[in-house]
Amino acid sequence: MQTQLNLKESPYYQILKDVGHAQDKEIDPLQSALCCAYLYENSDEEKKLKAFIALLVEETKERYERLLEGGAEKNGATQLAALKHVVCDTHGFHGTYQDFDNLKNTDLVHVLQRKEGLPISFALIFLHIAQKLDWDVKALNFPGHIFMRLDYDGERILFDPFEDCKIVEAHHLRQKLIDLGVPKPDLSASYYEPLSNRECLLRLQNNRKTRQVAIEDYEGALLTIALTQAIAPQETRLLFEQGLMLARVGQRRDAISVMRAYLSLAENDDYHQEALLILHELESELN
């Protein structure tokens, strides 16, 4: 695993820095997520995985063309059928709630090798294939889970990348909110809005950081936050998270410096008051 001391020397980190300054349409979320994964310790798999990802794209294109030749309509349903056939049926990517919170499910090298992961991990794979084929597929801004949207000439299909591309409708979404324990499971219009490519990466990184904090891997969380800051340098909230993790690993002076930087940039942020309290406590401990 990369340490923060040698992180800036890595070419993968430089790619993520470029992502941070890129227009959203220029971002490939799968390749960006793989750069993060290679920084965790898996860079020796790059060539093999690059070939595998290209194979997924080519096989999906070929399957779509064969379906059309066999009489299928040229529409979104046929595109989704091609995606499902290749990703789920042929290569066996499947969602499982067993071991769902395993940190490896946020590592795209592990996901591509083991064919298991989180909904957001699978979404990145579908997004990449769709982008390469110029198909209109987006991940949706749904809380606690990732659903996807495929648009074709006025036709719109919602599907679940975690459930073998199962087509979903409003009652499925409402039930998912109930399953997640949402007090008022009303479907907000915002839940149907697409996530940007950068927001998809932030979802993945947040899932990783949450799991690291849960197992008290604060050093690992600091690395995840550093990579997220490279991807989204305008996210001031990340300074708060960085300061909190620095405090937890005992780097109080650095934590104070970062918290002060956060407070100077985020006067109206949700964590502002909490940051003030943490800063006061940290400064008291040093006195």
NUTOR-668983 format. One record per residue (C-alpha): residue number from 0; residue in three letters; x, y, z. Coordinates in steps of 0.5 Angstrom, whole numbers, plus 2048, in hexadecimal, padded with zeros to 3 digits. Layout:
<pts>
{resi:NUM&resn:ala&c1:X&c2:Y&c3:Z}
...
</pts>
This chain:
<pts>
{resi:0&resn:met&c1:800&c2:800&c3:800}
{resi:1&resn:gln&c1:802&c2:807&c3:7FE}
{resi:2&resn:thr&c1:804&c2:80C&c3:804}
{resi:3&resn:gln&c1:802&c2:813&c3:804}
{resi:4&resn:leu&c1:80A&c2:814&c3:804}
{resi:5&resn:asn&c1:80B&c2:811&c3:7FD}
{resi:6&resn:leu&c1:804&c2:812&c3:7FA}
{resi:7&resn:lys&c1:806&c2:818&c3:7F6}
{resi:8&resn:glu&c1:80B&c2:814&c3:7F2}
{resi:9&resn:ser&c1:806&c2:80F&c3:7F0}
{resi:10&resn:pro&c1:804&c2:810&c3:7E8}
{resi:11&resn:tyr&c1:7FD&c2:80D&c3:7EA}
{resi:12&resn:tyr&c1:7FD&c2:813&c3:7EF}
{resi:13&resn:gln&c1:7FE&c2:818&c3:7EA}
{resi:14&resn:ile&c1:7F9&c2:815&c3:7E6}
{resi:15&resn:leu&c1:7F4&c2:816&c3:7EB}
{resi:16&resn:lys&c1:7F6&c2:81D&c3:7EC}
{resi:17&resn:asp&c1:7F5&c2:81E&c3:7E5}
{resi:18&resn:val&c1:7EE&c2:81B&c3:7E6}
{resi:19&resn:gly&c1:7ED&c2:821&c3:7EB}
{resi:20&resn:his&c1:7EE&c2:826&c3:7E6}
{resi:21&resn:ala&c1:7EA&c2:823&c3:7E0}
{resi:22&resn:gln&c1:7E3&c2:824&c3:7DE}
{resi:23&resn:asp&c1:7DE&c2:81F&c3:7E0}
{resi:24&resn:lys&c1:7DD&c2:81C&c3:7D9}
{resi:25&resn:glu&c1:7E5&c2:81B&c3:7D8}
{resi:26&resn:ile&c1:7E5&c2:816&c3:7DE}
{resi:27&resn:asp&c1:7E5&c2:80F&c3:7DE}
{resi:28&resn:pro&c1:7E2&c2:80D&c3:7E5}
{resi:29&resn:leu&c1:7E4&c2:805&c3:7E4}
{resi:30&resn:gln&c1:7EC&c2:807&c3:7E2}
{resi:31&resn:ser&c1:7EC&c2:80C&c3:7E7}
{resi:32&resn:ala&c1:7EA&c2:807&c3:7ED}
{resi:33&resn:leu&c1:7EF&c2:802&c3:7EA}
{resi:34&resn:cys&c1:7F4&c2:808&c3:7EB}
{resi:35&resn:cys&c1:7F2&c2:808&c3:7F2}
{resi:36&resn:ala&c1:7F2&c2:801&c3:7F3}
{resi:37&resn:tyr&c1:7F9&c2:800&c3:7F0}
{resi:38&resn:leu&c1:7FB&c2:805&c3:7F5}
{resi:39&resn:tyr&c1:7F9&c2:800&c3:7FB}
{resi:40&resn:glu&c1:7FE&c2:7FB&c3:7F8}
{resi:41&resn:asn&c1:7FB&c2:7F8&c3:7F2}
{resi:42&resn:ser&c1:7FF&c2:7FB&c3:7EC}
{resi:43&resn:asp&c1:802&c2:7F5&c3:7E9}
{resi:44&resn:glu&c1:7FB&c2:7F3&c3:7E7}
{resi:45&resn:glu&c1:7FA&c2:7F9&c3:7E2}
{resi:46&resn:lys&c1:7FC&c2:7F6&c3:7DB}
{resi:47&resn:lys&c1:7F7&c2:7F0&c3:7DD}
{resi:48&resn:leu&c1:7F1&c2:7F4&c3:7DF}
{resi:49&resn:lys&c1:7F2&c2:7F9&c3:7D9}
{resi:50&resn:ala&c1:7F1&c2:7F3&c3:7D5}
{resi:51&resn:phe&c1:7EB&c2:7F0&c3:7D8}
{resi:52&resn:ile&c1:7E8&c2:7F7&c3:7D9}
{resi:53&resn:ala&c1:7E9&c2:7F7&c3:7D1}
{resi:54&resn:leu&c1:7E6&c2:7F0&c3:7D0}
{resi:55&resn:leu&c1:7E0&c2:7F2&c3:7D4}
{resi:56&resn:val&c1:7DF&c2:7F8&c3:7CF}
{resi:57&resn:glu&c1:7E0&c2:7F4&c3:7C9}
{resi:58&resn:glu&c1:7DC&c2:7EE&c3:7CB}
{resi:59&resn:thr&c1:7D6&c2:7F3&c3:7CD}
{resi:60&resn:lys&c1:7D6&c2:7F6&c3:7C6}
{resi:61&resn:glu&c1:7D6&c2:7EF&c3:7C3}
{resi:62&resn:arg&c1:7D0&c2:7ED&c3:7C7}
{resi:63&resn:tyr&c1:7CC&c2:7F3&c3:7C5}
{resi:64&resn:glu&c1:7CE&c2:7F2&c3:7BE}
{resi:65&resn:arg&c1:7CC&c2:7EB&c3:7BE}
{resi:66&resn:leu&c1:7C5&c2:7EC&c3:7C2}
{resi:67&resn:leu&c1:7C4&c2:7F1&c3:7BC}
{resi:68&resn:glu&c1:7C6&c2:7EC&c3:7B7}
{resi:69&resn:gly&c1:7C1&c2:7E7&c3:7BA}
{resi:70&resn:gly&c1:7BB&c2:7EC&c3:7BA}
{resi:71&resn:ala&c1:7BB&c2:7F0&c3:7C0}
{resi:72&resn:glu&c1:7B9&c2:7F7&c3:7C0}
{resi:73&resn:lys&c1:7BE&c2:7FC&c3:7C0}
{resi:74&resn:asn&c1:7BC&c2:7FF&c3:7C7}
{resi:75&resn:gly&c1:7BE&c2:800&c3:7CE}
{resi:76&resn:ala&c1:7BC&c2:7F9&c3:7D0}
{resi:77&resn:thr&c1:7C0&c2:7F6&c3:7CB}
{resi:78&resn:gln&c1:7C6&c2:7FA&c3:7CD}
{resi:79&resn:leu&c1:7C5&c2:7F8&c3:7D5}
{resi:80&resn:ala&c1:7C4&c2:7F1&c3:7D2}
{resi:81&resn:ala&c1:7CB&c2:7F1&c3:7CF}
{resi:82&resn:leu&c1:7CE&c2:7F4&c3:7D6}
{resi:83&resn:lys&c1:7CB&c2:7EF&c3:7DA}
{resi:84&resn:his&c1:7CD&c2:7E9&c3:7D6}
{resi:85&resn:val&c1:7D4&c2:7EB&c3:7D6}
{resi:86&resn:val&c1:7D5&c2:7EE&c3:7DD}
{resi:87&resn:cys&c1:7D0&c2:7EA&c3:7E1}
{resi:88&resn:asp&c1:7CF&c2:7E3&c3:7DD}
{resi:89&resn:thr&c1:7D6&c2:7E2&c3:7D9}
{resi:90&resn:his&c1:7DB&c2:7E5&c3:7DE}
{resi:91&resn:gly&c1:7D7&c2:7E4&c3:7E4}
{resi:92&resn:phe&c1:7D7&c2:7EA&c3:7E8}
{resi:93&resn:his&c1:7D2&c2:7EA&c3:7ED}
{resi:94&resn:gly&c1:7D0&c2:7EE&c3:7F3}
{resi:95&resn:thr&c1:7D0&c2:7EA&c3:7FA}
{resi:96&resn:tyr&c1:7CE&c2:7ED&c3:801}
{resi:97&resn:gln&c1:7D2&c2:7E8&c3:804}
{resi:98&resn:asp&c1:7D9&c2:7EB&c3:806}
{resi:99&resn:phe&c1:7D6&c2:7F2&c3:803}
{resi:100&resn:asp&c1:7DA&c2:7F6&c3:808}
{resi:101&resn:asn&c1:7E1&c2:7F3&c3:806}
{resi:102&resn:leu&c1:7E6&c2:7F9&c3:804}
{resi:103&resn:lys&c1:7E8&c2:7F5&c3:7FE}
{resi:104&resn:asn&c1:7E1&c2:7F6&c3:7FB}
{resi:105&resn:thr&c1:7E3&c2:7FD&c3:7FA}
{resi:106&resn:asp&c1:7E9&c2:7FB&c3:7F7}
{resi:107&resn:leu&c1:7E8&c2:7FB&c3:7EF}
{resi:108&resn:val&c1:7EE&c2:7F6&c3:7EE}
{resi:109&resn:his&c1:7EB&c2:7F1&c3:7F3}
{resi:110&resn:val&c1:7E4&c2:7F2&c3:7F0}
{resi:111&resn:leu&c1:7E6&c2:7F1&c3:7E9}
{resi:112&resn:gln&c1:7EA&c2:7EB&c3:7EB}
{resi:113&resn:arg&c1:7E5&c2:7E8&c3:7F0}
{resi:114&resn:lys&c1:7DF&c2:7EA&c3:7EC}
{resi:115&resn:glu&c1:7DC&c2:7ED&c3:7F3}
{resi:116&resn:gly&c1:7DB&c2:7F4&c3:7F5}
{resi:117&resn:leu&c1:7D6&c2:7F9&c3:7F7}
{resi:118&resn:pro&c1:7D1&c2:7FC&c3:7F3}
{resi:119&resn:ile&c1:7D5&c2:802&c3:7F2}
{resi:120&resn:ser&c1:7DB&c2:7FE&c3:7F0}
{resi:121&resn:phe&c1:7D7&c2:7FA&c3:7EB}
{resi:122&resn:ala&c1:7D4&c2:801&c3:7E8}
{resi:123&resn:leu&c1:7DB&c2:803&c3:7E6}
{resi:124&resn:ile&c1:7DB&c2:7FD&c3:7E2}
{resi:125&resn:phe&c1:7D5&c2:7FE&c3:7DE}
{resi:126&resn:leu&c1:7D6&c2:806&c3:7DE}
{resi:127&resn:his&c1:7DD&c2:804&c3:7DA}
{resi:128&resn:ile&c1:7DA&c2:7FF&c3:7D5}
{resi:129&resn:ala&c1:7D4&c2:804&c3:7D4}
{resi:130&resn:gln&c1:7D9&c2:80A&c3:7D3}
{resi:131&resn:lys&c1:7DE&c2:806&c3:7CE}
{resi:132&resn:leu&c1:7D7&c2:804&c3:7CA}
{resi:133&resn:asp&c1:7D4&c2:80B&c3:7CA}
{resi:134&resn:trp&c1:7CE&c2:808&c3:7CE}
{resi:135&resn:asp&c1:7CA&c2:80D&c3:7D2}
{resi:136&resn:val&c1:7CB&c2:809&c3:7D9}
{resi:137&resn:lys&c1:7CC&c2:80D&c3:7E0}
{resi:138&resn:ala&c1:7CC&c2:80C&c3:7E7}
{resi:139&resn:leu&c1:7C6&c2:80F&c3:7EB}
{resi:140&resn:asn&c1:7C7&c2:813&c3:7F1}
{resi:141&resn:phe&c1:7C3&c2:80E&c3:7F6}
{resi:142&resn:pro&c1:7C5&c2:80E&c3:7FD}
{resi:143&resn:gly&c1:7C8&c2:808&c3:800}
{resi:144&resn:his&c1:7C8&c2:804&c3:7F9}
{resi:145&resn:ile&c1:7CA&c2:805&c3:7F2}
{resi:146&resn:phe&c1:7C4&c2:804&c3:7ED}
{resi:147&resn:met&c1:7C6&c2:805&c3:7E5}
{resi:148&resn:arg&c1:7C2&c2:809&c3:7E0}
{resi:149&resn:leu&c1:7C3&c2:807&c3:7D8}
{resi:150&resn:asp&c1:7C0&c2:80C&c3:7D3}
{resi:151&resn:tyr&c1:7BF&c2:80A&c3:7CC}
{resi:152&resn:asp&c1:7BB&c2:80F&c3:7C7}
{resi:153&resn:gly&c1:7B5&c2:811&c3:7CC}
{resi:154&resn:glu&c1:7B5&c2:80A&c3:7D0}
{resi:155&resn:arg&c1:7B8&c2:809&c3:7D7}
{resi:156&resn:ile&c1:7B9&c2:803&c3:7DB}
{resi:157&resn:leu&c1:7BB&c2:803&c3:7E2}
{resi:158&resn:phe&c1:7C0&c2:7FD&c3:7E4}
{resi:159&resn:asp&c1:7C3&c2:7FA&c3:7EA}
{resi:160&resn:pro&c1:7CB&c2:7F9&c3:7E9}
{resi:161&resn:phe&c1:7CB&c2:7F5&c3:7EF}
{resi:162&resn:glu&c1:7C5&c2:7F0&c3:7EE}
{resi:163&resn:asp&c1:7C7&c2:7EE&c3:7E7}
{resi:164&resn:cys&c1:7C5&c2:7F4&c3:7E3}
{resi:165&resn:lys&c1:7BE&c2:7F3&c3:7E6}
{resi:166&resn:ile&c1:7B9&c2:7F8&c3:7E3}
{resi:167&resn:val&c1:7B6&c2:7FC&c3:7E9}
{resi:168&resn:glu&c1:7B0&c2:801&c3:7E9}
{resi:169&resn:ala&c1:7AD&c2:806&c3:7EE}
{resi:170&resn:his&c1:7AB&c2:800&c3:7F3}
{resi:171&resn:his&c1:7B2&c2:7FD&c3:7F3}
{resi:172&resn:leu&c1:7B5&c2:803&c3:7F5}
{resi:173&resn:arg&c1:7B0&c2:805&c3:7FA}
{resi:174&resn:gln&c1:7B1&c2:7FE&c3:7FD}
{resi:175&resn:lys&c1:7B9&c2:7FF&c3:7FD}
{resi:176&resn:leu&c1:7B8&c2:805&c3:801}
{resi:177&resn:ile&c1:7B4&c2:801&c3:806}
{resi:178&resn:asp&c1:7B9&c2:7FC&c3:807}
{resi:179&resn:leu&c1:7BE&c2:801&c3:808}
{resi:180&resn:gly&c1:7BA&c2:804&c3:80E}
{resi:181&resn:val&c1:7B8&c2:80B&c3:80B}
{resi:182&resn:pro&c1:7B3&c2:80E&c3:80F}
{resi:183&resn:lys&c1:7AF&c2:811&c3:80A}
{resi:184&resn:pro&c1:7B0&c2:80C&c3:803}
{resi:185&resn:asp&c1:7AD&c2:811&c3:7FE}
{resi:186&resn:leu&c1:7B1&c2:812&c3:7F8}
{resi:187&resn:ser&c1:7B4&c2:818&c3:7F7}
{resi:188&resn:ala&c1:7B5&c2:81B&c3:7F0}
{resi:189&resn:ser&c1:7BC&c2:81C&c3:7F2}
{resi:190&resn:tyr&c1:7BD&c2:814&c3:7F2}
{resi:191&resn:tyr&c1:7BC&c2:813&c3:7EB}
{resi:192&resn:glu&c1:7C1&c2:819&c3:7E9}
{resi:193&resn:pro&c1:7C8&c2:816&c3:7E6}
{resi:194&resn:leu&c1:7CE&c2:816&c3:7EA}
{resi:195&resn:ser&c1:7D4&c2:819&c3:7E7}
{resi:196&resn:asn&c1:7DA&c2:815&c3:7E5}
{resi:197&resn:arg&c1:7DE&c2:819&c3:7EB}
{resi:198&resn:glu&c1:7D8&c2:817&c3:7F0}
{resi:199&resn:cys&c1:7D8&c2:810&c3:7EE}
{resi:200&resn:leu&c1:7E0&c2:810&c3:7F0}
{resi:201&resn:leu&c1:7DE&c2:814&c3:7F7}
{resi:202&resn:arg&c1:7D9&c2:80E&c3:7F8}
{resi:203&resn:leu&c1:7DE&c2:809&c3:7F7}
{resi:204&resn:gln&c1:7E3&c2:80C&c3:7FC}
{resi:205&resn:asn&c1:7DE&c2:80E&c3:801}
{resi:206&resn:asn&c1:7DC&c2:807&c3:801}
{resi:207&resn:arg&c1:7E3&c2:805&c3:802}
{resi:208&resn:lys&c1:7E5&c2:80A&c3:808}
{resi:209&resn:thr&c1:7DF&c2:808&c3:80C}
{resi:210&resn:arg&c1:7E1&c2:801&c3:80C}
{resi:211&resn:gln&c1:7E8&c2:803&c3:80E}
{resi:212&resn:val&c1:7E5&c2:807&c3:814}
{resi:213&resn:ala&c1:7E1&c2:802&c3:816}
{resi:214&resn:ile&c1:7E7&c2:7FD&c3:817}
{resi:215&resn:glu&c1:7EB&c2:803&c3:81A}
{resi:216&resn:asp&c1:7F0&c2:803&c3:814}
{resi:217&resn:tyr&c1:7F1&c2:80A&c3:814}
{resi:218&resn:glu&c1:7F8&c2:80A&c3:810}
{resi:219&resn:gly&c1:7F4&c2:807&c3:80B}
{resi:220&resn:ala&c1:7EE&c2:80C&c3:80B}
{resi:221&resn:leu&c1:7F3&c2:812&c3:80B}
{resi:222&resn:leu&c1:7F6&c2:80F&c3:804}
{resi:223&resn:thr&c1:7EF&c2:80E&c3:801}
{resi:224&resn:ile&c1:7ED&c2:815&c3:803}
{resi:225&resn:ala&c1:7F4&c2:817&c3:800}
{resi:226&resn:leu&c1:7F2&c2:814&c3:7F9}
{resi:227&resn:thr&c1:7EB&c2:817&c3:7FA}
{resi:228&resn:gln&c1:7EE&c2:81E&c3:7FB}
{resi:229&resn:ala&c1:7F2&c2:81D&c3:7F4}
{resi:230&resn:ile&c1:7EB&c2:81B&c3:7F1}
{resi:231&resn:ala&c1:7E7&c2:820&c3:7F4}
{resi:232&resn:pro&c1:7EC&c2:826&c3:7F6}
{resi:233&resn:gln&c1:7E6&c2:82B&c3:7F7}
{resi:234&resn:glu&c1:7E2&c2:826&c3:7FC}
{resi:235&resn:thr&c1:7E4&c2:82A&c3:803}
{resi:236&resn:arg&c1:7E0&c2:825&c3:807}
{resi:237&resn:leu&c1:7E6&c2:820&c3:806}
{resi:238&resn:leu&c1:7EB&c2:825&c3:80A}
{resi:239&resn:phe&c1:7E6&c2:824&c3:810}
{resi:240&resn:glu&c1:7E7&c2:81C&c3:80F}
{resi:241&resn:gln&c1:7EE&c2:81D&c3:80E}
{resi:242&resn:gly&c1:7EF&c2:821&c3:814}
{resi:243&resn:leu&c1:7EB&c2:81C&c3:818}
{resi:244&resn:met&c1:7EF&c2:816&c3:816}
{resi:245&resn:leu&c1:7F5&c2:819&c3:817}
{resi:246&resn:ala&c1:7F3&c2:81B&c3:81E}
{resi:247&resn:arg&c1:7F1&c2:813&c3:81F}
{resi:248&resn:val&c1:7F8&c2:811&c3:81D}
{resi:249&resn:gly&c1:7FB&c2:816&c3:822}
{resi:250&resn:gln&c1:7FE&c2:81B&c3:81D}
{resi:251&resn:arg&c1:7FA&c2:821&c3:821}
{resi:252&resn:arg&c1:7FE&c2:827&c3:81E}
{resi:253&resn:asp&c1:7FD&c2:825&c3:817}
{resi:254&resn:ala&c1:7F6&c2:823&c3:819}
{resi:255&resn:ile&c1:7F5&c2:82B&c3:81C}
{resi:256&resn:ser&c1:7F8&c2:82D&c3:816}
{resi:257&resn:val&c1:7F3&c2:82A&c3:811}
{resi:258&resn:met&c1:7ED&c2:82B&c3:815}
{resi:259&resn:arg&c1:7EF&c2:833&c3:815}
{resi:260&resn:ala&c1:7F0&c2:832&c3:80E}
{resi:261&resn:tyr&c1:7E9&c2:82F&c3:80D}
{resi:262&resn:leu&c1:7E6&c2:834&c3:812}
{resi:263&resn:ser&c1:7E9&c2:83A&c3:80E}
{resi:264&resn:leu&c1:7E5&c2:837&c3:807}
{resi:265&resn:ala&c1:7DF&c2:834&c3:80A}
{resi:266&resn:glu&c1:7DB&c2:839&c3:80E}
{resi:267&resn:asn&c1:7D4&c2:836&c3:80C}
{resi:268&resn:asp&c1:7D6&c2:82F&c3:80C}
{resi:269&resn:asp&c1:7D2&c2:82A&c3:810}
{resi:270&resn:tyr&c1:7D8&c2:828&c3:814}
{resi:271&resn:his&c1:7DA&c2:82F&c3:815}
{resi:272&resn:gln&c1:7D8&c2:82F&c3:81D}
{resi:273&resn:glu&c1:7DB&c2:828&c3:81E}
{resi:274&resn:ala&c1:7E2&c2:82A&c3:81B}
{resi:275&resn:leu&c1:7E2&c2:830&c3:820}
{resi:276&resn:leu&c1:7E1&c2:82B&c3:826}
{resi:277&resn:ile&c1:7E6&c2:826&c3:823}
{resi:278&resn:leu&c1:7EB&c2:82C&c3:822}
{resi:279&resn:his&c1:7EA&c2:82F&c3:829}
{resi:280&resn:glu&c1:7EB&c2:828&c3:82C}
{resi:281&resn:leu&c1:7F1&c2:827&c3:828}
{resi:282&resn:glu&c1:7F4&c2:82D&c3:82A}
{resi:283&resn:ser&c1:7F2&c2:82C&c3:831}
{resi:284&resn:glu&c1:7F6&c2:825&c3:831}
{resi:285&resn:leu&c1:7FC&c2:829&c3:82F}
{resi:286&resn:asn&c1:7FC&c2:82E&c3:834}
</pts>
